[in-house]
Amino acid sequence: MLAKISDEGVKANRVFSNLNNLLADIAKLSLCIIGLKACSGMYYWVRKFGKFGHNLMTDSLTKTVAICIATVLYFLTADR
């Protein structure tokens, strides 16, 4: 599952992607921060997603969720 939150923090959508389409779906995204759960395939995906220029954050699921929440709060409160 991919969860995307706009830089305004207003819109959020979830895209369910299978492995066959995952790289194509990530390639379509504008540059963003991607949080990945630590797992055996994580480094593979870090290399693949990194080729598209995305910033990648990896850690445990709990920390990944916290990173996503902090990122959303930053965008909601940042002066623009």
Residue frames as a rotation matrix with the C-alpha (Angstrom) as fourth column:
MET 1
0.581 0.814 0.000 0.00
0.814 -0.581 0.000 0.00
0.000 0.000 -1.000 0.00
LEU 2
-0.643 -0.673 0.366 1.19
0.665 -0.727 -0.168 3.49
0.379 0.135 0.915 -0.83
ALA 3
0.447 0.730 -0.518 -0.15
0.861 -0.507 0.028 6.39
-0.242 -0.458 -0.855 1.21
LYS 4
-0.497 -0.587 0.639 0.37
0.758 -0.652 -0.008 9.86
0.421 0.480 0.769 -0.22
ILE 5
0.403 0.537 -0.741 -0.21
0.771 -0.636 -0.042 13.17
-0.493 -0.555 -0.670 1.50
SER 6
0.547 -0.161 0.822 0.07
0.604 -0.604 -0.520 16.38
0.580 0.781 -0.233 -0.48
ASP 7
-0.542 -0.840 -0.028 2.52
0.662 -0.407 -0.630 19.07
0.518 -0.360 0.776 0.53
GLU 8
-0.372 0.508 0.777 -0.44
-0.496 -0.816 0.296 21.13
0.784 -0.275 0.556 1.73
GLY 9
-0.993 -0.045 0.107 -1.35
-0.114 0.558 -0.822 18.25
-0.022 -0.829 -0.559 4.03
VAL 10
-0.332 0.942 -0.037 -4.95
-0.865 -0.320 -0.386 18.45
-0.376 -0.096 0.922 2.85
LYS 11
0.552 0.556 -0.622 -5.42
-0.787 0.593 -0.168 15.57
0.275 0.582 0.765 0.47
ALA 12
-0.450 -0.654 0.609 -4.50
-0.716 0.671 0.191 12.04
-0.533 -0.350 -0.770 1.36
ASN 13
0.579 0.644 -0.500 -5.00
-0.808 0.534 -0.249 9.01
0.106 0.549 0.829 -0.77
ARG 14
-0.079 -0.553 0.829 -4.01
-0.476 0.752 0.456 5.39
-0.876 -0.359 -0.323 -0.65
VAL 15
0.322 0.081 -0.943 -2.99
-0.921 0.259 -0.292 3.37
0.220 0.963 0.158 -3.64
PHE 16
0.445 -0.158 0.881 -2.86
-0.315 0.894 0.319 -0.37
-0.838 -0.420 0.348 -3.45
SER 17
0.372 -0.453 -0.810 -0.15
-0.917 -0.046 -0.395 -1.60
0.142 0.890 -0.433 -5.73
ASN 18
0.952 -0.163 0.260 1.14
0.105 0.969 0.223 -5.06
-0.288 -0.185 0.940 -6.46
LEU 19
0.182 -0.983 -0.041 4.82
0.156 -0.012 0.988 -5.80
-0.971 -0.186 0.151 -6.94
ASN 20
-0.072 -0.184 0.980 4.44
0.962 0.246 0.117 -5.86
-0.262 0.952 0.159 -10.72
ASN 21
0.449 0.377 0.810 3.27
0.646 -0.763 -0.002 -2.23
0.618 0.524 -0.586 -10.75
LEU 22
0.672 -0.098 -0.734 5.09
0.652 -0.390 0.650 -0.85
-0.350 -0.916 -0.198 -7.72
LEU 23
-0.400 -0.904 -0.151 8.11
0.681 -0.404 0.611 0.61
-0.613 0.141 0.777 -9.51
ALA 24
-0.513 0.289 0.808 5.91
0.682 -0.435 0.588 2.18
0.521 0.853 0.026 -12.17
ASP 25
0.605 0.793 -0.075 3.70
0.647 -0.434 0.627 3.72
0.465 -0.428 -0.775 -9.47
ILE 26
0.404 -0.549 -0.732 6.71
0.639 -0.403 0.655 5.11
-0.655 -0.732 0.188 -7.57
ALA 27
-0.601 -0.677 0.425 8.19
0.763 -0.329 0.556 6.48
-0.237 0.659 0.714 -10.81
LYS 28
-0.056 0.689 0.722 5.00
0.718 -0.475 0.509 8.51
0.694 0.547 -0.468 -11.40
LEU 29
0.638 0.327 -0.697 5.26
0.759 -0.420 0.498 10.30
-0.130 -0.847 -0.516 -8.04
SER 30
0.623 -0.500 0.602 6.76
-0.200 -0.845 -0.496 13.74
0.756 0.188 -0.626 -7.81
LEU 31
-0.409 -0.874 -0.262 9.87
0.086 0.249 -0.965 13.78
0.909 -0.417 -0.027 -5.62
CYS 32
0.577 0.662 0.479 8.92
-0.512 -0.164 0.843 12.90
0.636 -0.732 0.244 -2.07
ILE 33
-0.492 -0.615 0.617 9.99
-0.870 0.315 -0.380 11.25
0.040 -0.723 -0.689 1.15
ILE 34
0.339 0.545 -0.767 9.38
-0.444 0.811 0.381 7.51
0.830 0.211 0.517 1.24
GLY 35
-0.118 -0.302 0.946 9.35
-0.977 0.207 -0.056 5.66
-0.179 -0.931 -0.319 4.54
LEU 36
0.125 0.079 -0.989 10.13
-0.491 0.871 0.008 1.96
0.862 0.484 0.147 4.38
LYS 37
0.817 0.175 0.549 9.67
-0.564 0.440 0.699 -0.67
-0.119 -0.881 0.458 7.04
ALA 38
-0.273 -0.961 0.054 12.85
-0.951 0.278 0.137 -2.54
-0.146 -0.014 -0.989 7.88
CYS 39
0.738 0.443 0.510 12.69
-0.342 0.896 -0.283 -5.98
-0.582 0.034 0.812 6.30
SER 40
0.079 -0.772 0.631 14.84
0.397 0.605 0.690 -8.35
-0.914 0.196 0.354 4.28
GLY 41
0.117 0.024 0.993 13.92
0.993 0.016 -0.117 -6.66
-0.018 1.000 -0.022 0.97
MET 42
0.731 0.268 -0.628 14.30
0.395 -0.916 0.068 -3.10
-0.557 -0.298 -0.775 2.20
TYR 43
-0.127 -0.878 -0.461 17.73
-0.061 -0.457 0.887 -2.46
-0.990 0.141 0.004 0.67
TYR 44
-0.576 0.040 0.817 16.53
0.771 0.360 0.526 -3.71
-0.273 0.932 -0.238 -2.70
TRP 45
0.422 0.853 0.306 13.67
0.901 -0.432 -0.035 -1.20
0.102 0.291 -0.951 -2.67
VAL 46
0.508 -0.336 -0.794 15.91
0.214 -0.843 0.493 1.59
-0.835 -0.420 -0.356 -1.36
ARG 47
-0.612 -0.788 0.070 18.15
0.221 -0.085 0.972 1.17
-0.759 0.610 0.226 -4.44
LYS 48
-0.443 0.505 0.741 15.19
0.894 0.188 0.406 0.99
0.066 0.843 -0.534 -6.84
PHE 49
0.635 0.760 -0.139 13.26
0.771 -0.634 0.057 3.95
-0.045 -0.143 -0.989 -5.39
GLY 50
0.242 -0.644 -0.726 16.44
0.288 -0.667 0.687 6.00
-0.927 -0.375 0.025 -4.98
LYS 51
-0.621 -0.474 0.624 17.01
0.698 0.028 0.716 5.87
-0.357 0.880 0.314 -8.75
PHE 52
0.140 0.769 0.623 13.91
0.876 -0.389 0.284 8.07
0.461 0.506 -0.729 -9.11
GLY 53
-0.490 -0.471 0.734 15.42
0.157 -0.876 -0.457 10.74
0.858 -0.109 0.503 -6.81
HIS 54
0.610 0.780 0.138 13.15
-0.045 -0.140 0.989 10.18
0.791 -0.610 -0.050 -3.81
ASN 55
-0.387 -0.622 0.681 14.41
-0.790 -0.158 -0.593 10.67
0.476 -0.767 -0.430 -0.25
LEU 56
0.240 0.435 -0.868 14.22
-0.018 0.896 0.444 7.40
0.971 -0.091 0.223 1.63
MET 57
-0.239 -0.235 0.942 13.84
-0.945 -0.167 -0.281 6.80
0.224 -0.958 -0.182 5.34
THR 58
0.081 0.213 -0.974 14.13
-0.125 0.971 0.202 3.29
0.989 0.106 0.106 6.71
ASP 59
-0.738 -0.274 0.617 13.43
-0.646 0.021 -0.763 1.99
0.196 -0.962 -0.192 10.17
SER 60
-0.882 0.468 0.046 11.00
0.404 0.805 -0.435 -0.10
-0.241 -0.365 -0.899 12.12
LEU 61
-0.292 0.862 0.415 7.29
0.746 -0.066 0.663 0.21
0.599 0.503 -0.623 11.37
THR 62
0.457 0.483 -0.747 6.65
0.867 -0.431 0.252 2.25
-0.200 -0.762 -0.616 14.51
LYS 63
-0.259 -0.632 -0.730 9.37
0.364 -0.764 0.532 4.75
-0.895 -0.128 0.428 13.67
THR 64
-0.864 -0.005 0.504 8.25
0.498 -0.157 0.853 4.91
0.075 0.988 0.138 10.04
VAL 65
0.165 0.983 0.084 4.73
0.884 -0.185 0.429 5.84
0.438 0.003 -0.899 11.15
ALA 66
0.410 -0.071 -0.909 6.18
0.658 -0.667 0.349 8.47
-0.631 -0.742 -0.226 13.50
ILE 67
-0.700 -0.706 -0.111 8.29
0.383 -0.502 0.775 9.90
-0.603 0.500 0.622 10.66
CYS 68
-0.558 0.572 0.602 5.20
0.689 -0.085 0.719 10.13
0.463 0.816 -0.347 8.42
ILE 69
0.499 0.777 -0.385 3.18
0.858 -0.379 0.346 11.88
0.123 -0.503 -0.855 11.14
ALA 70
0.072 -0.561 -0.824 6.03
0.518 -0.685 0.512 14.31
-0.853 -0.464 0.241 11.85
THR 71
-0.849 -0.387 0.359 6.37
0.486 -0.307 0.818 15.08
-0.206 0.870 0.449 8.14
VAL 72
-0.100 0.906 0.412 2.65
0.804 -0.171 0.570 15.81
0.587 0.388 -0.711 7.83
LEU 73
0.594 0.325 -0.736 2.72
0.757 -0.535 0.375 18.04
-0.272 -0.780 -0.563 10.90
TYR 74
-0.419 -0.822 -0.386 5.70
0.514 -0.565 0.645 19.90
-0.748 0.072 0.659 9.52
PHE 75
-0.824 0.107 0.557 3.90
0.509 -0.295 0.809 20.62
0.251 0.949 0.188 6.26
LEU 76
0.222 0.975 -0.013 0.73
0.843 -0.185 0.504 21.65
0.489 -0.123 -0.863 8.09
THR 77
0.705 0.062 -0.706 2.55
0.590 -0.605 0.536 24.12
-0.394 -0.794 -0.463 10.33
ALA 78
-0.352 -0.927 0.128 5.35
0.849 -0.259 0.462 25.39
-0.395 0.271 0.878 8.07
ASP 79
0.229 0.336 -0.914 5.20
-0.057 -0.932 -0.357 29.02
-0.972 0.134 -0.195 7.02
ARG 80
-0.208 -0.236 0.949 4.83
0.892 0.352 0.283 29.24
-0.401 0.906 0.137 3.26
